[in-house]
């Protein structure tokens, strides 16, 4: 991501993720929150690792990462267009074949676990195979790496195929 792209995204989410300074403490800058969240998504670093890298407490990171992800999803929603006609799906399929020599493919999908604190009275619903509690950020891209579908908030216990099956 270039500096220009980062600054555009920062402007888009700034008001949503900004907190006020108080007498007791200074708020974490919105740029830092966005940097930490993007680093988490890009590298999969643990919150503990990010704590040492950015000098922001792990417990604080775990609180604002879901907020920043929700803000990013909200502001980028107009940029994500799910194909609505069979011709659009056929074009994606054709591009996969041309670019990647992968016939009959309509998208590449994957999920990313976002660590959370165990929700009250949730039992093992959000407990995942990594032995942590999480929600899943699930996405599908076309042959040009452009997002065609995003689903955020499935419980961490769910598999990619189950999230896809239950999606719209």
VEXDREN-2710 file (C-alpha; in Angstrom, 1 decimal):
% VEXDREN-2710
k/r/px/py/pz
1/UNK/0.0/0.0/0.0
2/UNK/1.4/3.4/-1.0
3/UNK/1.5/6.4/1.3
4/UNK/-1.2/8.0/-0.8
5/UNK/-3.5/5.0/-0.5
6/UNK/-2.9/4.9/3.2
7/UNK/-3.7/8.6/3.6
8/UNK/-6.9/8.2/1.6
9/UNK/-8.1/5.3/3.7
10/UNK/-7.1/7.2/6.9
11/UNK/-9.2/10.2/5.9
12/UNK/-12.1/7.8/5.2
13/UNK/-12.0/6.1/8.6
14/UNK/-10.6/9.0/10.7
15/UNK/-13.9/10.3/12.2
16/UNK/-15.2/6.8/13.0
17/UNK/-12.1/5.5/14.9
18/UNK/-11.0/8.8/16.5
19/UNK/-11.2/9.0/20.3
20/UNK/-11.0/12.1/22.4
21/UNK/-8.0/13.0/24.6
22/UNK/-8.8/13.2/28.3
23/UNK/-7.2/14.6/31.3
24/UNK/-6.0/11.1/32.2
25/UNK/-4.5/10.1/28.9
26/UNK/-3.8/11.0/25.3
27/UNK/-5.8/9.0/22.7
28/UNK/-4.0/6.8/20.4
29/UNK/-3.6/8.6/17.0
30/UNK/-5.9/7.3/14.3
31/UNK/-2.9/6.8/12.0
32/UNK/-1.4/4.4/14.5
33/UNK/-4.6/2.4/14.9
34/UNK/-4.8/2.0/11.2
35/UNK/-1.1/1.1/10.8
36/UNK/-1.5/-1.6/13.5
37/UNK/-4.7/-3.0/12.0
38/UNK/-3.2/-3.2/8.5
39/UNK/0.0/-4.8/9.8
40/UNK/-2.1/-7.3/11.6
41/UNK/-4.1/-8.2/8.4
42/UNK/-1.0/-8.2/6.2
43/UNK/1.4/-10.3/8.3
44/UNK/-0.8/-12.1/10.9
45/UNK/1.5/-10.8/13.7
46/UNK/0.2/-11.6/17.1
47/UNK/-1.1/-8.7/19.3
48/UNK/1.9/-9.3/21.6
49/UNK/4.3/-8.8/18.7
50/UNK/2.4/-5.7/17.6
51/UNK/2.6/-4.4/21.2
52/UNK/6.4/-4.4/21.1
53/UNK/6.5/-3.1/17.5
54/UNK/4.2/-0.1/18.1
55/UNK/4.5/0.3/21.9
56/UNK/0.7/0.0/22.3
57/UNK/-0.6/-2.4/24.9
58/UNK/-1.9/-5.8/23.7
59/UNK/-5.2/-5.3/25.5
60/UNK/-5.7/-2.0/23.8
61/UNK/-4.9/-3.4/20.4
62/UNK/-7.5/-6.2/20.9
63/UNK/-10.1/-3.5/21.6
64/UNK/-9.6/-1.2/18.7
65/UNK/-8.7/-3.7/15.9
66/UNK/-12.4/-4.9/15.5
67/UNK/-13.5/-1.2/15.6
68/UNK/-11.1/-0.3/12.8
69/UNK/-12.0/-3.3/10.8
70/UNK/-15.7/-2.4/11.0
71/UNK/-14.9/1.2/10.0
72/UNK/-12.9/0.0/7.0
73/UNK/-15.7/-2.3/6.0
74/UNK/-18.2/0.5/6.3
75/UNK/-16.3/3.1/4.2
76/UNK/-15.2/0.6/1.5
77/UNK/-18.6/-1.0/1.1
78/UNK/-19.4/1.1/-2.0
79/UNK/-16.1/-0.1/-3.6
80/UNK/-17.0/-3.8/-3.3
81/UNK/-19.5/-4.9/-5.9
82/UNK/-20.7/-8.5/-6.0
83/UNK/-21.3/-9.6/-9.6
84/UNK/-25.1/-9.5/-10.2
85/UNK/-25.5/-11.0/-13.7
86/UNK/-24.3/-14.3/-15.2
87/UNK/-22.2/-12.3/-17.8
88/UNK/-20.2/-10.7/-14.9
89/UNK/-19.6/-14.1/-13.4
90/UNK/-18.6/-15.5/-16.8
91/UNK/-16.1/-12.6/-17.2
92/UNK/-14.5/-13.4/-13.9
93/UNK/-14.3/-17.1/-14.9
94/UNK/-12.8/-16.1/-18.3
95/UNK/-10.2/-13.9/-16.6
96/UNK/-9.2/-16.7/-14.2
97/UNK/-8.7/-19.0/-17.2
98/UNK/-6.7/-16.4/-19.2
99/UNK/-4.5/-15.1/-16.3
100/UNK/-4.0/-18.2/-14.2
101/UNK/-4.9/-21.1/-16.5
102/UNK/-7.6/-22.1/-14.0
103/UNK/-10.8/-23.1/-15.8
104/UNK/-14.3/-22.6/-14.2
105/UNK/-13.0/-20.6/-11.3
106/UNK/-15.3/-17.7/-10.1
107/UNK/-13.1/-16.5/-7.2
108/UNK/-10.4/-17.2/-4.6
109/UNK/-11.7/-17.3/-1.0
110/UNK/-10.0/-17.2/2.3
111/UNK/-10.7/-16.3/5.9
112/UNK/-8.6/-14.5/8.6
113/UNK/-9.2/-15.0/12.3
114/UNK/-9.4/-11.8/14.3
115/UNK/-8.8/-12.5/18.0
116/UNK/-11.4/-11.4/20.4
117/UNK/-12.2/-11.7/24.1
118/UNK/-14.6/-14.6/24.8
119/UNK/-18.1/-13.2/24.6
120/UNK/-20.2/-13.8/27.7
121/UNK/-22.3/-16.9/27.7
122/UNK/-21.0/-17.9/24.3
123/UNK/-19.6/-21.3/25.3
124/UNK/-17.3/-22.6/22.6
125/UNK/-19.0/-20.8/19.8
126/UNK/-16.1/-18.5/19.0
127/UNK/-13.3/-21.0/20.1
128/UNK/-11.3/-21.9/17.0
129/UNK/-8.8/-24.6/16.0
130/UNK/-5.9/-22.3/17.1
131/UNK/-7.2/-22.5/20.6
132/UNK/-8.2/-18.8/20.8
133/UNK/-11.5/-16.9/20.5
134/UNK/-12.0/-15.1/17.2
135/UNK/-14.4/-13.8/14.6
136/UNK/-13.6/-14.5/10.9
137/UNK/-13.0/-11.9/8.2
138/UNK/-13.9/-13.8/5.1
139/UNK/-13.3/-12.5/1.5
140/UNK/-13.5/-13.5/-2.1
141/UNK/-11.4/-11.9/-4.9
142/UNK/-11.5/-12.1/-8.7
143/UNK/-8.5/-12.9/-11.0
144/UNK/-7.2/-9.3/-10.6
145/UNK/-7.2/-9.5/-6.7
146/UNK/-10.2/-7.2/-6.6
147/UNK/-12.7/-8.0/-3.7
148/UNK/-16.0/-9.3/-4.9
149/UNK/-17.4/-10.3/-1.5
150/UNK/-16.6/-9.7/2.2
151/UNK/-18.2/-11.2/5.2
152/UNK/-17.1/-10.1/8.7
153/UNK/-18.2/-11.5/12.0
154/UNK/-18.7/-15.2/11.6
155/UNK/-17.8/-17.1/14.8
156/UNK/-14.2/-18.4/14.9
157/UNK/-15.4/-22.0/15.1
158/UNK/-16.8/-21.9/11.6
159/UNK/-14.8/-23.1/8.6
160/UNK/-14.3/-21.2/5.4
161/UNK/-16.7/-23.6/3.6
162/UNK/-19.4/-23.2/6.3
163/UNK/-19.1/-19.4/6.1
164/UNK/-19.3/-19.5/2.3
165/UNK/-22.3/-21.8/2.5
166/UNK/-24.1/-19.5/4.9
167/UNK/-23.3/-16.3/3.1
168/UNK/-25.6/-14.3/0.9
END
